[in-house]
């Protein structure tokens, strides 16, 4: 995987985390039993986004140009 692919996966994961956070907030307001699982899934997607972003950053730092 290259840097662009990792950034794309990070973006997709952020979107998923955001959607789950909204769903968890909505569930919490209605005192639903689904709040904790939704929040946990959102946290997992946020971790995945951070991991892909970190890899993309490392790949960017790893590239050197020769003059």
N, C-alpha and C positions, 0 to 999 in steps of 0.2 A: 504494500500500500504506500502511496506517496502522500505528501503533505496535504495536497488538495482533497484527497479522499478522506483523510483524517478530519480535516476541517468540515467537510460535508457531513460526516457521521456525527461530529460534535454538534453541529447545527440541528440535525434531526433529533438528537438526544435532548437538546435544550428544549425543543418544541414539545417533545413528549413529556418532559419533566414539568413544563409550564402547564400543559393540559391536565396532568395528574394533580398538580398543586391546586389548580382551580377546582377540580372535582373534589379533592379532599376538603377544601375550604367549604364548598357547598354542602358536603356530607356532614361536616362538623356543625354547621349552622342548623341542620335538621336533626342533629343527634343520631346520625346513622351509624350502624355498626361497621360500615365500610370505610370509615375515616382512616383508621390506622393502616389497613392494607394499601389504600390509595396513596397515603403519605409515604409509606415505605417504598412503593413502586416509583414514586416521583423522585425520592432520594436516590434510588438506584440509577435512574436515568441521568440524574445530575452528576453522579459519580462517573458514569460512562462518558458523559460530555467532557468532564474535567480530564479524564484519562486521554481521550482523543485529542483534546486541545494541547495537553502536555506533550504528547507524541509529536504533534504538528510543530510545536515550538522547538522541540529537540531536533527535528528534521531540518527546520529552518536554520538553526545554529550550526548544524553539521555541514551545511553547504558552504563551500569556499570557492572563491573565484581565483583563478590563476591569471596573473598579468603577463 
